[in-house]
Amino acid sequence: MQQTTIAKAITYTGIGLHSGQDVTITIKPAPPDTGIVFARIDLPGAPQVAATANNVTNAMRATTLEKGLAKVFTVEHLLAAFFAMEVDNCLVEINAVEPPVADGSSLPFVQMIQEAGVVEQNTSRQFVSVTEAQTVRVNDKFIAILPYDGFRVTFTSINSHPMLGVQFGDYEITRDSFISEIASARTIGFMHEVEQLKSQGLALGGSLENAVVYDDVKALTPLRFQDELVRHKILDIIGDLALAGRIRGHVIAVKSSHALNTALAKKIVDHILVRS
């Protein structure tokens, strides 16, 4: 299989979920072996940070990448789209610290990639094949990856909200299954958390237009899926584990978070992979 990039540059403008800042991203074709690289064009010299596990510096509520002056966060929805749409190399020019939240899902980024088109390059793609089971566990939360010929995610979400409870999802992740079953699942928020999050400088751009919001008893946003929460959790895993490369393995997770996801990505890079 050959590496790929997009066929032409394409731009999207919106607001950052946590920063609340207006932001424009332009995704551009990149040479083979570039990977996904973010360039902060609002900063002097347009410093860059690659979307790799070793550049993760924070995973509270979102995944942050940082190298020198280049810092971007809430990158997981965009990275999930690149991974599932099989885009290996791309330069993401961004004029703020956070990509647009769009509608809270990966679907707008999938549509950007579809509009731009995907082209093969004259370099073979490398896969990251998991050769032994590995687990990251914190209290009652865990994420594990097992050897598997493909990429599959099995997730159990447990939430005390009366409309959520236990949700289970199990998907073989392909381009088609991602587009139809996962890409449009949006991030979830709760009204009782809003003030606390804002006091921490988070969710400043959140709204009913870019998140599924629950009060104490009901969803304030019409759902796209009855189990939209667990589908979005799977979306987050795809984006976070893309930081380890084009993985082959079966991911099994219970109540996992960005912190656990990115910790597993780092373990994959450091310990349990062979490239073929």
Order of alpha helices (4+ residues) and beta strands (2+ residues): beta-beta-beta-beta-beta-beta-beta-beta-alpha-beta-alpha-beta-beta-beta-beta-beta-beta-beta-alpha-beta-alpha-beta-alpha-beta
